[in-house]
Amino acid sequence: MILFCICLVLLACYSILIGYYYQSWKQVPEFIIHDHKDFVPFEKLSVIIPARNEEKNIRACLESVTNQTYPAELFEIIVVDDHSDDTTASIVNEFTSHGVKLISLKDEIIQDPTIVAYKKKAIETGIKFASGVLIVTTDADCIVPNDWLLSIAHFHFLRKPVFIAAPVKIPPQKTLSSYFQSMDFAVLQGITAASVYKGFHSMCNGANLAYEKSVFNEVGGFDGIDHIASGDDMLLMHKIAAKYPGRLAYLKADTAIVETEPAESWRAFVRQRIRWASKADKYNDGRIIAVLAMVYLLNFLMLVMVVGAIWVPHWILFFGILLFYKTVAEWWFAKSVFNYFGLEKTLFWFPFLQPLHLCYVVVSGFFGKMGSYEWKGRMVK
């Protein structure tokens, strides 16, 4: 009974948090570029794309990035090849006539077992060669819309943020795994928008970011966080937020939604989330750590209740009550976010995948701190 009461208290706190996210998400103003037709592009942008063994995806990515409504003379595309051993580099070279520049990371740095943050090194190298005022990053497995750069540049001109977090979507495919990833990722995007809007910078995603080059250099780039394998997005955001409070923004625009592929399998998905979870205790903001700890503890204790039901059968009833109220607490927020991203059909699966989500949170959180993981053929602790 004590365990149930503890879970109830945690669930009450969690429900308040989700309600806060829901209200904040609804308050984020939607940016519609066609409402500002008098905008004349003038700012030079540099698109940085780190790539490692992306021969399956890089062609589609570059086709979308080169097909922008933003004036071609006002943006450059820099692909940084992170020691790929497939045909990534040769595919990128096919786009040189479209102004795409290829930089080989192995020509810029020496491979060293002590280096764990190769993606940060790739982005840092790309920025070193960039001539744009605004750095825009995406991943090699992403597809960007035609008005992507126009939306970012226009938003930057009007709102004057030094850092822009922008939307990313995983389109669901025919597998249960892709549906799960699509829903989970959409909720994270909703939290991103809400938290950035309220100045509570808990997360963002490197698949769709923009920041001023001068600001990146001013905060020292990735210095101080380059010993952490992940965090090229969120940890950098926190450095910039500390230097420029109130100057970060979320671009809520359907013309800026970047699409990325789901992980190919459950195993690949869990590995990805373990990598994300590995930086959970690296934030300087105690509020974020407190929220992460509360969410993890709630999920962990609910899972303990399921296992404990083997010996105390009525615990399964308590678990069912908690899971029901947790689902209800999340429902309206999830529904609003899913509708925005065009994922209405996935909402049907939302309650049925709750137990699976609970397990994934516990497993990824545990191994993110206690184990090692593989990323792009590299083992990282």
HUBELPE-V365412 format. One record per backbone hydrogen bond with DSSP energy under -1.0 kcal/mol. NH is the residue of the N-H (numbers start at 0). CO is the residue of the C=O. E is the energy in kcal/mol with one decimal. If there is no record, write none. Layout:
NH	CO	E
NH	CO	E
//
This chain:
4	0	-2.3
5	1	-2.4
6	2	-2.3
7	3	-2.1
8	4	-2.2
9	5	-2.4
10	6	-2.8
11	7	-2.2
12	8	-2.1
13	9	-2.6
14	10	-2.5
15	11	-1.8
16	12	-2.1
17	13	-2.6
18	14	-2.3
19	15	-2.1
20	16	-2.3
21	17	-2.7
22	18	-2.4
23	19	-2.2
24	20	-2.9
25	21	-2.0
26	22	-1.1
27	23	-1.1
30	251	-2.7
34	31	-1.8
35	32	-1.9
38	35	-1.5
44	73	-2.6
45	133	-2.6
46	75	-3.1
47	135	-2.9
48	77	-2.8
50	79	-2.6
56	53	-1.3
57	53	-2.9
60	56	-2.0
61	57	-2.6
62	58	-2.4
63	59	-1.6
64	60	-2.2
65	61	-2.5
68	145	-2.3
73	70	-2.1
74	71	-1.1
75	44	-1.9
77	46	-3.3
78	100	-3.1
79	48	-1.9
80	102	-2.8
81	50	-3.5
82	80	-1.5
90	86	-2.0
91	87	-2.2
92	88	-2.1
94	91	-2.1
95	92	-1.3
97	94	-1.6
98	95	-1.7
99	94	-1.7
100	76	-3.1
102	78	-2.9
104	80	-2.6
106	103	-1.3
107	104	-1.3
108	104	-2.6
114	111	-1.8
120	116	-1.9
121	117	-2.4
122	118	-2.4
123	119	-2.9
124	120	-2.4
125	121	-2.3
126	122	-2.5
127	123	-1.7
128	124	-1.3
132	43	-1.9
133	43	-1.6
134	210	-3.2
135	45	-3.0
136	208	-2.2
137	47	-1.6
141	138	-1.5
142	258	-2.9
147	144	-1.6
150	146	-2.6
151	147	-2.0
152	148	-2.8
153	149	-2.4
154	150	-2.4
155	151	-2.5
156	152	-2.0
157	153	-2.2
158	154	-2.7
159	155	-1.5
161	246	-2.7
162	246	-1.2
163	209	-3.7
164	248	-2.7
165	207	-2.1
168	257	-2.9
178	174	-1.7
179	175	-2.5
180	176	-2.5
181	177	-2.5
182	178	-2.3
183	179	-2.6
184	180	-2.7
185	181	-1.9
186	182	-2.1
187	183	-1.9
188	184	-2.0
189	185	-2.2
190	186	-2.3
191	187	-2.4
192	188	-2.6
193	189	-2.4
194	190	-2.9
195	191	-2.5
196	192	-2.2
197	193	-1.7
198	195	-1.2
199	194	-3.2
201	199	-1.9
207	204	-1.9
208	136	-1.6
209	163	-1.9
210	134	-2.3
211	161	-1.9
212	132	-2.5
215	211	-2.2
216	212	-2.2
217	213	-2.0
218	214	-2.2
219	216	-1.1
220	215	-2.9
222	219	-2.4
224	221	-2.2
227	224	-1.3
236	232	-2.2
237	233	-2.1
238	234	-1.6
239	235	-2.3
240	236	-2.7
241	237	-1.8
242	238	-1.2
243	239	-3.1
246	243	-1.9
248	162	-2.1
250	164	-2.7
251	249	-1.1
252	250	-1.4
255	252	-1.7
257	166	-2.2
258	142	-2.8
259	168	-2.5
260	140	-1.0
268	264	-2.3
269	265	-2.7
270	266	-2.2
271	267	-2.1
272	268	-2.3
273	269	-2.4
274	270	-2.1
275	271	-2.0
276	272	-2.6
277	273	-1.2
278	275	-1.1
279	276	-1.9
281	278	-2.0
288	284	-1.5
289	285	-2.3
290	286	-2.2
291	287	-2.6
292	288	-2.5
293	289	-2.4
294	290	-2.5
295	291	-2.4
296	292	-2.7
297	293	-2.2
298	294	-2.0
299	295	-2.8
300	296	-2.7
301	297	-2.0
302	298	-1.9
303	299	-2.3
304	300	-1.9
305	301	-1.5
306	302	-2.2
307	303	-3.0
309	306	-1.7
310	307	-1.5
311	307	-2.7
314	311	-2.4
315	312	-1.6
317	313	-1.4
318	314	-2.7
319	315	-2.1
320	316	-2.0
321	317	-2.3
322	318	-2.9
323	319	-2.1
324	320	-2.1
325	321	-2.3
326	322	-2.3
327	323	-2.3
328	324	-2.4
329	325	-1.6
330	326	-1.6
333	329	-2.8
334	330	-3.0
335	331	-2.0
336	332	-2.2
337	333	-3.1
338	334	-2.3
339	335	-1.7
340	336	-2.0
342	337	-3.5
345	342	-1.4
346	343	-1.2
348	345	-1.3
349	346	-1.1
352	348	-1.7
356	352	-2.2
357	353	-2.2
358	354	-1.8
359	355	-2.2
360	356	-2.2
361	357	-1.7
362	358	-2.7
363	359	-2.6
364	360	-1.9
365	361	-2.1
366	362	-2.5
367	363	-1.6
369	365	-2.4
370	366	-1.5
372	379	-3.0
374	377	-3.0
377	374	-1.6
379	372	-3.3
//
